[in-house]
């Protein structure tokens, strides 16, 4: 999946499912629940987000 910085996107693994998380990458990486967007988001510095993604991939 190609992403333009600053736009919300979800993993291509989600397919047509609407129950997942979306990510917005920039100076901070923002993560939100697609079912409850109105509740806000979590924010990470990019290196924290990269570490999380790496650990999830290793665990697969």
Rosetta blueprint (number, residue, H / E / L):
1 X L
2 X L
3 X L
4 X L
5 X L
6 X L
7 X L
8 X E
9 X E
10 X L
11 X L
12 X H
13 X H
14 X H
15 X L
16 X L
17 X L
18 X L
19 X L
20 X L
21 X E
22 X E
23 X E
24 X E
25 X L
26 X L
27 X L
28 X E
29 X E
30 X E
31 X E
32 X E
33 X E
34 X H
35 X H
36 X H
37 X H
38 X H
39 X H
40 X L
41 X L
42 X E
43 X E
44 X E
45 X E
46 X H
47 X H
48 X H
49 X H
50 X H
51 X H
52 X H
53 X H
54 X H
55 X H
56 X H
57 X H
58 X H
59 X H
60 X L
